[in-house]
Amino acid sequence: MAHHGEELLNPQLGVLQSRTIEEGVILEEDGLRITAFEVSHPPIEPAFGSRLDYAGRSVVISGDSLVTEKIIEMSDGADVVLHDAMALQLVQAAENALRSAGITRVATVLHDIQDYHATTSDLQRLVDEADIGQLALYHLVPAPRNPMAVAAFSRGIPESAIITEDGMVISLPANSEAINID
């Protein structure tokens, strides 16, 4: 609501249960360690990503975030990094088309989201500065729903990155270096 306003997102329509966490290890149990770290998702502060370490393997989940020094640090050495991704050129084109058509409510949302999602071109910095086994893009904005949209979305993403799909499974066998994608 702080970003879009109450007129756009009525607070009465959704009630959430929350648990307050801080940056650092939030769970350590049976060999699984989950570490929360701050990410950049203005105006939400704090916002967190997480790193999961288990059986010699590691996964980083960005949450909605820009590429930051902290994400680069937490991603270094990770087997898989799941990061949100926004094709800025497509979002801006959709915003402009909607605004021209007088559909200002949705155009406003598209404008607002541009400052807290990692753009496809920003993700190259993550790949260049952190040693990552596999960058997997999820929470795609806009969601590419057909091969032509996937091709348009893919322009500018790091060459080694994969675009995830519903039902995709990425498995990391314990104590190995294999990354299996089905």
ABEGO torsion letter per residue (X at the ends): XAAAEAAABBAAABBBBBBBBBBEBABBBGGBBBBBBBBBBOABOBBBBBBBBBGGBBBBBAEBBBBBAAAAAAABGBABBBBBBBBAAAAAAAAAAAAAAGBAAAAAAAAAAAAABBBAAAAAAAAAABBBABBBBBGBOBBBABAAAAAAAABGBBAABBBBBBGBBBBBBBGBABBBBX
